[in-house]
Amino acid sequence: MRDRLLAWQWSDYTAKHRDRGNLLLHAIAVPLFLLGTLALVGALVTREGVAAVFAVAGMGVSVLLQGRGHRRERETPAPFAGAADFVSRFFVEQWVTFPRFGCPSPTITPCSRGRPPRTSP
């Protein structure tokens, strides 16, 4: 896993998420991934094999959609340095970075042009 993953990922997130088509795909694919993750946890807890298969399939579709979206960008994400790098970066993007980038809040506007929230001096 990369050192300071959150800061590293946030530092150039806007540059890699400028294309409206890519953002639309992310707006669909990220919630699909989040639901798939929650469904997978639920399926594992309840030992529902079929539900686990559907959850993993949903997560896989999400990964494919986002990969297709990133092909539309002028600046693409840094290549993955292996499986652990992929998993850590992807999960952090889904659960932290994209929601922080795209969801309204008092400190972050939708598609906030990549500026981190202001902090007091």
VMD Tcl script that builds the backbone (N, CA, C; Angstrom):
set m [mol new atoms 363]
animate dup $m
set s [atomselect $m all]
$s set {name element resname resid chain x y z} {
  {N N MET 1 A 0.837 -1.177 0.000}
  {CA C MET 1 A 0.000 0.000 0.000}
  {C C MET 1 A 0.886 1.246 0.000}
  {N N ARG 2 A 0.462 2.247 -0.732}
  {CA C ARG 2 A 1.238 3.491 -0.846}
  {C C ARG 2 A 1.219 4.267 0.459}
  {N N ASP 3 A 2.319 4.940 0.732}
  {CA C ASP 3 A 2.363 5.854 1.871}
  {C C ASP 3 A 1.429 7.019 1.574}
  {N N ARG 4 A 0.737 7.484 2.572}
  {CA C ARG 4 A -0.158 8.639 2.458}
  {C C ARG 4 A -1.117 8.493 1.275}
  {N N LEU 5 A -1.747 7.336 1.168}
  {CA C LEU 5 A -2.608 7.018 0.028}
  {C C LEU 5 A -3.699 8.062 -0.179}
  {N N LEU 6 A -4.386 8.446 0.875}
  {CA C LEU 6 A -5.472 9.417 0.724}
  {C C LEU 6 A -4.965 10.734 0.149}
  {N N ALA 7 A -3.896 11.257 0.694}
  {CA C ALA 7 A -3.351 12.530 0.206}
  {C C ALA 7 A -2.846 12.383 -1.223}
  {N N TRP 8 A -2.171 11.287 -1.518}
  {CA C TRP 8 A -1.662 11.051 -2.866}
  {C C TRP 8 A -2.809 10.970 -3.860}
  {N N GLN 9 A -3.850 10.224 -3.523}
  {CA C GLN 9 A -4.964 10.046 -4.434}
  {C C GLN 9 A -5.703 11.369 -4.651}
  {N N TRP 10 A -5.881 12.129 -3.594}
  {CA C TRP 10 A -6.619 13.382 -3.693}
  {C C TRP 10 A -5.836 14.437 -4.465}
  {N N SER 11 A -4.508 14.397 -4.417}
  {CA C SER 11 A -3.671 15.459 -4.973}
  {C C SER 11 A -3.897 15.694 -6.462}
  {N N ASP 12 A -4.229 14.670 -7.214}
  {CA C ASP 12 A -4.450 14.872 -8.651}
  {C C ASP 12 A -5.763 14.248 -9.122}
  {N N TYR 13 A -6.707 14.108 -8.212}
  {CA C TYR 13 A -7.965 13.446 -8.540}
  {C C TYR 13 A -8.732 14.193 -9.623}
  {N N THR 14 A -8.784 15.516 -9.529}
  {CA C THR 14 A -9.518 16.300 -10.518}
  {C C THR 14 A -8.916 16.145 -11.906}
  {N N ALA 15 A -7.613 16.108 -11.998}
  {CA C ALA 15 A -6.953 15.978 -13.299}
  {C C ALA 15 A -7.340 14.673 -13.992}
  {N N LYS 16 A -7.676 13.678 -13.234}
  {CA C LYS 16 A -8.016 12.373 -13.792}
  {C C LYS 16 A -9.522 12.130 -13.840}
  {N N HIS 17 A -10.295 13.147 -13.488}
  {CA C HIS 17 A -11.759 13.041 -13.493}
  {C C HIS 17 A -12.369 14.326 -14.034}
  {N N ARG 18 A -12.004 14.682 -15.259}
  {CA C ARG 18 A -12.513 15.904 -15.897}
  {C C ARG 18 A -13.606 15.613 -16.910}
  {N N ASP 19 A -13.536 14.475 -17.552}
  {CA C ASP 19 A -14.474 14.134 -18.606}
  {C C ASP 19 A -15.861 13.857 -18.026}
  {N N ARG 20 A -16.877 14.517 -18.565}
  {CA C ARG 20 A -18.243 14.351 -18.051}
  {C C ARG 20 A -18.735 12.917 -18.180}
  {N N GLY 21 A -18.364 12.252 -19.258}
  {CA C GLY 21 A -18.758 10.858 -19.430}
  {C C GLY 21 A -18.163 9.969 -18.358}
  {N N ASN 22 A -16.900 10.206 -18.039}
  {CA C ASN 22 A -16.246 9.450 -16.981}
  {C C ASN 22 A -16.925 9.716 -15.645}
  {N N LEU 23 A -17.251 10.980 -15.379}
  {CA C LEU 23 A -17.929 11.305 -14.121}
  {C C LEU 23 A -19.303 10.642 -14.038}
  {N N LEU 24 A -20.014 10.603 -15.158}
  {CA C LEU 24 A -21.317 9.931 -15.173}
  {C C LEU 24 A -21.156 8.437 -14.897}
  {N N LEU 25 A -20.164 7.823 -15.536}
  {CA C LEU 25 A -19.918 6.402 -15.259}
  {C C LEU 25 A -19.559 6.179 -13.794}
  {N N HIS 26 A -18.745 7.055 -13.228}
  {CA C HIS 26 A -18.403 6.945 -11.807}
  {C C HIS 26 A -19.638 7.119 -10.927}
  {N N ALA 27 A -20.523 8.042 -11.300}
  {CA C ALA 27 A -21.731 8.282 -10.508}
  {C C ALA 27 A -22.627 7.052 -10.468}
  {N N ILE 28 A -22.537 6.213 -11.477}
  {CA C ILE 28 A -23.304 4.960 -11.515}
  {C C ILE 28 A -22.498 3.829 -10.874}
  {N N ALA 29 A -21.221 3.754 -11.230}
  {CA C ALA 29 A -20.394 2.614 -10.840}
  {C C ALA 29 A -19.983 2.624 -9.368}
  {N N VAL 30 A -19.719 3.796 -8.808}
  {CA C VAL 30 A -19.282 3.839 -7.405}
  {C C VAL 30 A -20.384 3.335 -6.474}
  {N N PRO 31 A -21.637 3.823 -6.592}
  {CA C PRO 31 A -22.683 3.246 -5.733}
  {C C PRO 31 A -22.871 1.743 -5.952}
  {N N LEU 32 A -22.709 1.295 -7.202}
  {CA C LEU 32 A -22.799 -0.145 -7.482}
  {C C LEU 32 A -21.715 -0.900 -6.714}
  {N N PHE 33 A -20.507 -0.364 -6.704}
  {CA C PHE 33 A -19.419 -1.004 -5.971}
  {C C PHE 33 A -19.701 -1.016 -4.467}
  {N N LEU 34 A -20.176 0.113 -3.952}
  {CA C LEU 34 A -20.474 0.193 -2.518}
  {C C LEU 34 A -21.562 -0.803 -2.130}
  {N N LEU 35 A -22.620 -0.864 -2.922}
  {CA C LEU 35 A -23.682 -1.843 -2.647}
  {C C LEU 35 A -23.160 -3.276 -2.766}
  {N N GLY 36 A -22.330 -3.503 -3.775}
  {CA C GLY 36 A -21.742 -4.834 -3.931}
  {C C GLY 36 A -20.881 -5.225 -2.743}
  {N N THR 37 A -20.115 -4.265 -2.230}
  {CA C THR 37 A -19.271 -4.535 -1.063}
  {C C THR 37 A -20.125 -4.892 0.151}
  {N N LEU 38 A -21.155 -4.090 0.385}
  {CA C LEU 38 A -22.043 -4.367 1.523}
  {C C LEU 38 A -22.778 -5.698 1.347}
  {N N ALA 39 A -23.218 -5.966 0.111}
  {CA C ALA 39 A -23.896 -7.236 -0.159}
  {C C ALA 39 A -22.956 -8.417 0.041}
  {N N LEU 40 A -21.693 -8.251 -0.335}
  {CA C LEU 40 A -20.720 -9.328 -0.147}
  {C C LEU 40 A -20.509 -9.611 1.337}
  {N N VAL 41 A -20.356 -8.573 2.121}
  {CA C VAL 41 A -20.204 -8.762 3.571}
  {C C VAL 41 A -21.429 -9.479 4.134}
  {N N GLY 42 A -22.608 -9.009 3.744}
  {CA C GLY 42 A -23.838 -9.658 4.208}
  {C C GLY 42 A -23.930 -11.106 3.773}
  {N N ALA 43 A -23.541 -11.377 2.534}
  {CA C ALA 43 A -23.592 -12.748 2.019}
  {C C ALA 43 A -22.605 -13.652 2.748}
  {N N LEU 44 A -21.441 -13.115 3.073}
  {CA C LEU 44 A -20.462 -13.926 3.803}
  {C C LEU 44 A -20.934 -14.205 5.230}
  {N N VAL 45 A -21.537 -13.203 5.852}
  {CA C VAL 45 A -22.037 -13.380 7.223}
  {C C VAL 45 A -23.161 -14.415 7.261}
  {N N THR 46 A -24.042 -14.357 6.268}
  {CA C THR 46 A -25.195 -15.263 6.252}
  {C C THR 46 A -24.929 -16.544 5.466}
  {N N ARG 47 A -23.710 -16.654 4.933}
  {CA C ARG 47 A -23.303 -17.833 4.166}
  {C C ARG 47 A -24.215 -18.091 2.962}
  {N N GLU 48 A -24.538 -17.016 2.267}
  {CA C GLU 48 A -25.362 -17.096 1.061}
  {C C GLU 48 A -24.449 -17.042 -0.161}
  {N N GLY 49 A -24.119 -18.195 -0.695}
  {CA C GLY 49 A -23.185 -18.275 -1.812}
  {C C GLY 49 A -23.657 -17.563 -3.066}
  {N N VAL 50 A -24.932 -17.712 -3.397}
  {CA C VAL 50 A -25.461 -17.080 -4.609}
  {C C VAL 50 A -25.405 -15.564 -4.469}
  {N N ALA 51 A -25.772 -15.063 -3.310}
  {CA C ALA 51 A -25.709 -13.618 -3.070}
  {C C ALA 51 A -24.272 -13.114 -3.171}
  {N N ALA 52 A -23.330 -13.899 -2.684}
  {CA C ALA 52 A -21.921 -13.506 -2.775}
  {C C ALA 52 A -21.474 -13.419 -4.232}
  {N N VAL 53 A -21.917 -14.352 -5.049}
  {CA C VAL 53 A -21.566 -14.336 -6.477}
  {C C VAL 53 A -22.122 -13.073 -7.134}
  {N N PHE 54 A -23.380 -12.743 -6.846}
  {CA C PHE 54 A -23.977 -11.535 -7.422}
  {C C PHE 54 A -23.268 -10.274 -6.916}
  {N N ALA 55 A -22.893 -10.263 -5.668}
  {CA C ALA 55 A -22.187 -9.112 -5.099}
  {C C ALA 55 A -20.844 -8.912 -5.792}
  {N N VAL 56 A -20.098 -9.981 -5.953}
  {CA C VAL 56 A -18.791 -9.895 -6.624}
  {C C VAL 56 A -18.980 -9.486 -8.087}
  {N N ALA 57 A -20.025 -9.994 -8.726}
  {CA C ALA 57 A -20.299 -9.611 -10.116}
  {C C ALA 57 A -20.591 -8.112 -10.213}
  {N N GLY 58 A -21.374 -7.588 -9.288}
  {CA C GLY 58 A -21.660 -6.153 -9.279}
  {C C GLY 58 A -20.399 -5.333 -9.082}
  {N N MET 59 A -19.544 -5.791 -8.190}
  {CA C MET 59 A -18.274 -5.093 -7.967}
  {C C MET 59 A -17.413 -5.146 -9.230}
  {N N GLY 60 A -17.408 -6.289 -9.895}
  {CA C GLY 60 A -16.639 -6.431 -11.131}
  {C C GLY 60 A -17.145 -5.527 -12.243}
  {N N VAL 61 A -18.462 -5.436 -12.381}
  {CA C VAL 61 A -19.044 -4.528 -13.380}
  {C C VAL 61 A -18.634 -3.095 -13.070}
  {N N SER 62 A -18.632 -2.736 -11.804}
  {CA C SER 62 A -18.221 -1.397 -11.399}
  {C C SER 62 A -16.773 -1.114 -11.811}
  {N N VAL 63 A -15.896 -2.060 -11.564}
  {CA C VAL 63 A -14.485 -1.902 -11.941}
  {C C VAL 63 A -14.368 -1.712 -13.456}
  {N N LEU 64 A -15.084 -2.513 -14.220}
  {CA C LEU 64 A -15.029 -2.414 -15.677}
  {C C LEU 64 A -15.562 -1.073 -16.175}
  {N N LEU 65 A -16.669 -0.618 -15.620}
  {CA C LEU 65 A -17.239 0.680 -16.018}
  {C C LEU 65 A -16.263 1.820 -15.746}
  {N N GLN 66 A -15.647 1.780 -14.581}
  {CA C GLN 66 A -14.717 2.853 -14.240}
  {C C GLN 66 A -13.465 2.806 -15.110}
  {N N GLY 67 A -13.010 1.614 -15.428}
  {CA C GLY 67 A -11.872 1.491 -16.339}
  {C C GLY 67 A -12.197 2.058 -17.706}
  {N N ARG 68 A -13.401 1.781 -18.190}
  {CA C ARG 68 A -13.834 2.328 -19.477}
  {C C ARG 68 A -13.924 3.848 -19.402}
  {N N GLY 69 A -14.418 4.362 -18.276}
  {CA C GLY 69 A -14.509 5.810 -18.103}
  {C C GLY 69 A -13.150 6.481 -18.105}
  {N N HIS 70 A -12.189 5.857 -17.463}
  {CA C HIS 70 A -10.847 6.448 -17.402}
  {C C HIS 70 A -10.159 6.480 -18.763}
  {N N ARG 71 A -10.588 5.640 -19.685}
  {CA C ARG 71 A -10.028 5.690 -21.042}
  {C C ARG 71 A -10.407 6.989 -21.748}
  {N N ARG 72 A -11.478 7.634 -21.286}
  {CA C ARG 72 A -11.940 8.888 -21.881}
  {C C ARG 72 A -11.115 10.089 -21.428}
  {N N GLU 73 A -10.341 9.924 -20.399}
  {CA C GLU 73 A -9.601 11.033 -19.810}
  {C C GLU 73 A -8.294 11.295 -20.547}
  {N N ARG 74 A -7.900 12.565 -20.585}
  {CA C ARG 74 A -6.593 12.924 -21.151}
  {C C ARG 74 A -5.480 12.411 -20.258}
  {N N GLU 75 A -5.671 12.549 -18.954}
  {CA C GLU 75 A -4.667 12.110 -17.978}
  {C C GLU 75 A -5.215 10.886 -17.257}
  {N N THR 76 A -4.530 9.769 -17.388}
  {CA C THR 76 A -5.016 8.531 -16.791}
  {C C THR 76 A -4.333 8.274 -15.452}
  {N N PRO 77 A -4.959 7.470 -14.604}
  {CA C PRO 77 A -4.342 7.153 -13.312}
  {C C PRO 77 A -3.004 6.440 -13.480}
  {N N ALA 78 A -2.176 6.556 -12.454}
  {CA C ALA 78 A -0.887 5.860 -12.442}
  {C C ALA 78 A -1.134 4.355 -12.508}
  {N N PRO 79 A -0.281 3.628 -13.219}
  {CA C PRO 79 A -0.453 2.173 -13.275}
  {C C PRO 79 A -0.364 1.557 -11.875}
  {N N PHE 80 A -1.055 0.456 -11.705}
  {CA C PHE 80 A -1.030 -0.243 -10.423}
  {C C PHE 80 A 0.285 -0.995 -10.282}
  {N N ALA 81 A 0.799 -1.014 -9.066}
  {CA C ALA 81 A 2.072 -1.673 -8.781}
  {C C ALA 81 A 1.860 -3.095 -8.259}
  {N N GLY 82 A 0.762 -3.697 -8.611}
  {CA C GLY 82 A 0.473 -5.052 -8.168}
  {C C GLY 82 A -0.934 -5.151 -7.606}
  {N N ALA 83 A -1.291 -6.354 -7.195}
  {CA C ALA 83 A -2.646 -6.617 -6.705}
  {C C ALA 83 A -2.976 -5.841 -5.440}
  {N N ALA 84 A -2.050 -5.785 -4.496}
  {CA C ALA 84 A -2.316 -5.061 -3.239}
  {C C ALA 84 A -2.504 -3.574 -3.499}
  {N N ASP 85 A -1.723 -3.008 -4.406}
  {CA C ASP 85 A -1.867 -1.599 -4.764}
  {C C ASP 85 A -3.232 -1.363 -5.400}
  {N N PHE 86 A -3.654 -2.252 -6.306}
  {CA C PHE 86 A -4.958 -2.122 -6.937}
  {C C PHE 86 A -6.073 -2.144 -5.892}
  {N N VAL 87 A -6.061 -3.139 -5.034}
  {CA C VAL 87 A -7.129 -3.292 -4.042}
  {C C VAL 87 A -7.180 -2.089 -3.105}
  {N N SER 88 A -6.036 -1.668 -2.587}
  {CA C SER 88 A -6.038 -0.544 -1.640}
  {C C SER 88 A -6.473 0.744 -2.323}
  {N N ARG 89 A -5.943 1.035 -3.500}
  {CA C ARG 89 A -6.323 2.263 -4.198}
  {C C ARG 89 A -7.781 2.245 -4.604}
  {N N PHE 90 A -8.259 1.108 -5.092}
  {CA C PHE 90 A -9.634 1.045 -5.569}
  {C C PHE 90 A -10.627 1.190 -4.419}
  {N N PHE 91 A -10.387 0.472 -3.330}
  {CA C PHE 91 A -11.306 0.580 -2.191}
  {C C PHE 91 A -11.305 1.983 -1.598}
  {N N VAL 92 A -10.141 2.595 -1.490}
  {CA C VAL 92 A -10.076 3.957 -0.955}
  {C C VAL 92 A -10.789 4.924 -1.891}
  {N N GLU 93 A -10.611 4.746 -3.195}
  {CA C GLU 93 A -11.312 5.634 -4.130}
  {C C GLU 93 A -12.820 5.498 -3.984}
  {N N GLN 94 A -13.300 4.266 -3.880}
  {CA C GLN 94 A -14.745 4.050 -3.810}
  {C C GLN 94 A -15.362 4.556 -2.510}
  {N N TRP 95 A -14.703 4.261 -1.413}
  {CA C TRP 95 A -15.287 4.538 -0.101}
  {C C TRP 95 A -14.950 5.926 0.445}
  {N N VAL 96 A -13.872 6.552 -0.036}
  {CA C VAL 96 A -13.461 7.840 0.530}
  {C C VAL 96 A -13.329 8.919 -0.539}
  {N N THR 97 A -12.451 8.699 -1.511}
  {CA C THR 97 A -12.063 9.778 -2.416}
  {C C THR 97 A -13.187 10.227 -3.335}
  {N N PHE 98 A -13.852 9.312 -4.038}
  {CA C PHE 98 A -14.920 9.754 -4.936}
  {C C PHE 98 A -16.091 10.355 -4.172}
  {N N PRO 99 A -16.571 9.758 -3.090}
  {CA C PRO 99 A -17.639 10.437 -2.341}
  {C C PRO 99 A -17.216 11.828 -1.861}
  {N N ARG 100 A -15.989 11.976 -1.451}
  {CA C ARG 100 A -15.475 13.273 -1.009}
  {C C ARG 100 A -15.445 14.257 -2.180}
  {N N PHE 101 A -15.130 13.767 -3.360}
  {CA C PHE 101 A -15.030 14.585 -4.566}
  {C C PHE 101 A -16.405 14.967 -5.100}
  {N N GLY 102 A -17.335 14.042 -5.078}
  {CA C GLY 102 A -18.588 14.244 -5.786}
  {C C GLY 102 A -19.830 14.491 -4.973}
  {N N CYS 103 A -19.755 14.413 -3.660}
  {CA C CYS 103 A -20.958 14.572 -2.836}
  {C C CYS 103 A -20.971 15.925 -2.144}
  {N N PRO 104 A -22.127 16.579 -2.166}
  {CA C PRO 104 A -22.209 17.871 -1.487}
  {C C PRO 104 A -22.041 17.732 0.022}
  {N N SER 105 A -21.377 18.691 0.591}
  {CA C SER 105 A -21.254 18.770 2.040}
  {C C SER 105 A -20.945 20.220 2.374}
  {N N PRO 106 A -20.946 20.594 3.632}
  {CA C PRO 106 A -20.649 21.986 3.971}
  {C C PRO 106 A -19.264 22.449 3.521}
  {N N THR 107 A -18.309 21.533 3.389}
  {CA C THR 107 A -16.954 21.951 3.037}
  {C C THR 107 A -16.555 21.571 1.622}
  {N N ILE 108 A -17.348 20.733 0.955}
  {CA C ILE 108 A -16.985 20.286 -0.380}
  {C C ILE 108 A -18.207 20.413 -1.281}
  {N N THR 109 A -18.070 21.072 -2.406}
  {CA C THR 109 A -19.163 21.177 -3.354}
  {C C THR 109 A -19.083 20.024 -4.338}
  {N N PRO 110 A -20.196 19.705 -5.030}
  {CA C PRO 110 A -20.128 18.618 -6.007}
  {C C PRO 110 A -19.032 18.888 -7.035}
  {N N CYS 111 A -18.288 17.859 -7.344}
  {CA C CYS 111 A -17.173 17.972 -8.283}
  {C C CYS 111 A -16.375 19.226 -7.950}
  {N N SER 112 A -15.821 19.225 -6.792}
  {CA C SER 112 A -15.233 20.404 -6.154}
  {C C SER 112 A -13.977 20.947 -6.805}
  {N N ARG 113 A -13.776 20.647 -8.067}
  {CA C ARG 113 A -12.628 21.140 -8.790}
  {C C ARG 113 A -11.316 20.688 -8.162}
  {N N GLY 114 A -11.376 19.636 -7.346}
  {CA C GLY 114 A -10.172 19.007 -6.828}
  {C C GLY 114 A -9.479 19.709 -5.691}
  {N N ARG 115 A -10.060 20.749 -5.154}
  {CA C ARG 115 A -9.412 21.423 -4.048}
  {C C ARG 115 A -9.814 20.736 -2.746}
  {N N PRO 116 A -8.863 20.414 -1.922}
  {CA C PRO 116 A -9.208 19.833 -0.621}
  {C C PRO 116 A -9.921 20.871 0.225}
  {N N PRO 117 A -10.726 20.426 1.186}
  {CA C PRO 117 A -11.426 21.372 2.042}
  {C C PRO 117 A -10.429 22.281 2.781}
  {N N ARG 118 A -10.845 23.491 3.018}
  {CA C ARG 118 A -9.979 24.442 3.734}
  {C C ARG 118 A -9.861 24.049 5.191}
  {N N THR 119 A -8.688 24.256 5.714}
  {CA C THR 119 A -8.467 24.000 7.123}
  {C C THR 119 A -8.013 25.288 7.771}
  {N N SER 120 A -8.288 25.433 9.019}
  {CA C SER 120 A -7.871 26.646 9.736}
  {C C SER 120 A -6.367 26.649 9.927}
  {N N PRO 121 A -5.750 27.853 9.914}
  {CA C PRO 121 A -4.286 27.904 10.078}
  {C C PRO 121 A -3.840 27.505 11.466}
}
mol reanalyze $m
mol bondsrecalc $m
mol representation Tube
mol addrep $m
